[in-house]
Amino acid sequence: MTVQDIKQQILAEKANQEALQGIDSTSNVAIYNLWAYVIAFVVWLQYQYFETYTQETDQKIREQKRYTLLWFRNQALLFRYGQGLNENGEYEADVYTDEQIAEMQIVARAAVIELELNNRKHLFIKVAKENNGDLAPLESDELEALEQYFAEIKPAGTKIIIFTAQPDDLRMQLRFYYNPLILDENGARIDGTNNTPVQNVINAYLKELKFNGEFNMAVLVDLLQNVEGCADREVYIDSAEANYLQPPSWQAIESSYVANSGYMRIDENDLQIEFIPKTVQL
């Protein structure tokens, strides 16, 4: 808001006051006009003081929140592959367009946890990028650049481990009771609109799972129970296992699991579904 904007508000209010109707000179040096300007300038100055105060307060808040786990996560997401930092450990502005910056920000997902190794605290930062809409690990040169980036912006003495890997594998066996009026023996919709409704729900759950979030079997069962054609909400996961090693070493999932890489996938051959017909009693 400018001084002139404030002055016009003052003059507009003056016009609403009956006692001031007689003060109607159009001269720029009329006393009321000059006083309106003085008051407007004082108000404008107060706005500037408040704006400066707000900026200083916001800056202090930002500084107080530096180096939290959330700060490290956000810095990972802000990383630009291909642009160096200045002497202040920041990216120079106005070097690249917004589209170019978006292209350089290759880290699509990040999670930060604190671990104790050899009696010393370490920050363990899991990261992944997107490849054709799916999460994938960073390439070796991308990982090296990210490690150098954190080496320049982290506080002195902070031990950081950057980790990126292929998705953890999941395999499951489950029983799905279906209504023969809606689904066929292979779990496909009889009306032809969806050949794999059950598999789609499982894959969607894994894809939408929060990065480094908890895979929860109870939540997945609840989603499967809501599939149209599930008879009497009967779904049973008989076994679920996860693996992130080569050669594989499958780990049984009792109720929940957090992926070593931060995300999971299931191969078609690792998903065994027994579709069992069941007449729904109305």
N, C-alpha and C positions, 0 to 999 in steps of 0.2 A: 504494500500500500504506500502510495506517494504522499508528500505533503499536500499537494493539490487535491488529492482524493479526500483527505481528512478535512481540508478547508471547505470543500463543497458540502460535506456532511454538516459542518457547523453552520454554514449559510442556509442550508435547507431547514435545519432545526430553527434558526432565527425566523424564517418565514412563517413558521407555525406558531410563533409566539405573538399574540395580539398586542402586547405592550411594546413590541419592537417594530410594529408596522410602519411607524413614521420614519424610521431610519432606512431610507431607500436610495441613498446616493449611489450612483454608478461609477464614481471615481475610484481608481485603483489606490489612491492615497487617502481615502476616507478613513476616519479613525476606526470605525467598526471593522472595515476591511483589513486594516493593518493588524488589529487585535486578533481577528480570525486567523490571519496568517501566523502570528506569533504562537497562538495556542496550538494551531495545527502542527507547527514545527516542533513544539515541546512534546506533543503526543507522539509524533513520528520518531523523535529521539528516544522516547521511552520504548517504542517498538524495537528500535535497533539495539538498545541495552538488553531487552528481553531475548532477542534473537541471539545475541552474543552469549548471554547466560545459558540459553538452551543448548547451543553448540558446545560450550565448554562442559556443561553437565553431561551431555551425551558422550563426549569424548572421554570423560572420566569413567563413565559407566562401561564404555567399550574397553578401556584400559584395565579396569578391574576384572573383566571377564576374559582377558587374554589367558591363553595357555590352559584353559579348561579342556576336558575331553571333547566337548562340543566344538570348541575353537579349533582343535586339531582336525576334527572331522570336516568342518567347514573349509579349512585350508586345503584339505585333500581335494574337495570338490571344486575349489577355485584354481587348482593347479592348471597351468597352461603348458602343454607339451610343444616346445619350440620357441618359447620366449624366456629370456633371462631376467633376473631380478636386478634392480639398481642397488646402490650402496646402502639403502635403507631396508633392503629385503622386501621391496615392493615392486609390482609391475608398473612400468611407465604407462601413463594414460595417453590416449589419442594416437596410439601407434597402429592399432588394428581396429577394424570395424567390429560391431557387435556380432555379426555373422561369423567373422574370422575367429573371434574369441570363443564363441560357442563351439566351433570346430576344434579348437585347441584344448578345450576343457574335456579331456578324454575320460576322466574318472566319473563314472555315472553313479556309483554306490560306494559308500565308505562307512566304516564302523571302527570305533576306537575303544579298546579296553586296556586296563592297567593290570600287568602281570608282575609277579615277583620271580626273578630268575637269579640264582646264586646270591640270594639275600639282597638283591637290588631291584628297585622298581624299574620296569620297562613299559613303554607305551607300545602296544601291539595294534597296528593299523591295518585292517583288512580293506582291500579295494578291489573293484571290478569295473570294467568298461562295458559298453553295449556294442553288440555286433549283430546287425540285422534284427534288432529288437530283443535279442537275448543277451543275458549277462555272459561275460567271458573274461579270462584273466588278461592282465596287461602283458605286452611283449617285453622281452628282456631289456631293450633299449628304452622303452617307456618307463619301466620300473626303475632303471638306473637314473633316469632324469628325475623321477619323483623322489628318489632317495636323496639326490643332490639338493633338490628344492627344499626338503625338510631339514637337511643339514644346515641350510642358510637361514631358515626362519625360526628354528627351534631355540629355546633358551639354552644357554651353555650348561653342559652336564646332563642334559636330558637324553636318555637312551631310548632310541626309537627303532622298532622293527617293522618294516613295510612288508606286507604279505599279500600275495595274489596267487590264485590257483584255479584249476578247473573245478567245476561244480561237484559237490559231493553226490555220489550216486545213491539212489534210493531203490529198494525193491520191496514189493508187497504182494501178499496173497490175501484176497478178501472174498467174501460171499455177499452177493447182492440179490435180494429177493425182488422180483419184478412182477408187475401187473401185465398179464398176457394181452390185455386189451390195448396197451400202449407201447410196450417194448416186445421185441422178439427174443429168441434164444441167445442171440449174440449181443444183446443189450442195445440194439439199434431201434430207433423209433419206427413204428410200423407206418406212420404217415410219410416217411422218407425225408423228414426235415433235419435229422441229425443221426448219423450212424454211430457216433461214439459219445453219447451224453455223459456217461460215467467217467470215461477217461478224460474228457474235456474238463470236467470239474476238478479232477485231481491235478491236471497240468496247470489249470488256471490258479489253483490254490498255491502251488509251488512258485509260479511266476509272480504272483502278487504278494507273496510272503515278504515281510520286512527284511531288508538286508541284515544278515547276522541275527535275524529273529528266530523265534522258537517254532519249529515244526511240531504241531500239536495234533495227535491222533484223534482226540475227542472232537476237536474243531472240524477236522476233515470228515469224520463220520457224520457230524451234524449237517455239513454241506451236502454229503451224498444222500442223506435221508430226505433232503429237500428236492432231489431230482424228480421231475415228473415221471411217474411210472414206477417209483420205488414202492413196493407193497408194504403197507403198514409200517413204514419207516424202518424196515429191517435191513441193516447193513452191519457186517462184522469183519473187522480187520483181524485175520488169523495170525499174521506175522508181518513185521516191518523191520527192515534192516538198512543200515547206512554204511557207506564205505568212502574213504578218501585216499586210500593207499594203493600203491602198485608194487607188487601184485596185490590183488584185493584181499582185504581182511574185514569181513562184514561184521558190523556191530549191531546187536539186537536193540531195537527201540521199544522201550517199555510203555512210555506214554508221550514223551517229547524228546526233541533233539535239536541242537544248534549246530549248523553245518560248519565244519572246519574252514571251508572257503568263504562262508557267509551266505551261500545260496545252494540250491539243490536242483536236481533233475531226475527224471525217471525214464529209462529206456522202455520201449514197447515190450521188449522181451522180458523185462524185469517186473512187469505188472501182470499178475495172474488173477483174473476175475472169474469166479464161478457164478454164472447167472442161473438163478433158481426160480422157476415160475411159482407164483402163489396167487390164488384167487382171493381177491379183496372182498370181504363180507361187508355189505352195506347195512 
